[in-house]
Amino acid sequence: MLRGLGFDVFISPKGQAPEISVESPDYAGSFEFFDMVHVHDFTATVDITDAVDRLQSRGALAPGGAVDLTVVAADADGAPIVRGR
């Protein structure tokens, strides 16, 4: 059951780890499951344009540069759930 489960999406230059915080410039957006009991196929769209622009404006990403996407589960308040290894 995926009721109320949310995910935050972060981008970073290829090969670099993003800063995992919704306050970070690497935060691109989020999506959430609402009352989905069974998931067979699912598509989520997150517009990363603003996040790419922030990376480019601070000189962290060249125009046309490759990025990595990181998807992190979020708690009910929207804070990323990050667990140490």
HELIX and SHEET records of a PDB file:
HELIX    1   1 THR A   49  SER A   57  1                                   9    
SHEET    1   A 3 TYR A  27  GLU A  32  0                                        
SHEET    2   A 3 GLY A   6  PRO A  13 -1                                        
SHEET    3   A 3 VAL A  67  ALA A  74 -1                                        
END                                                                             
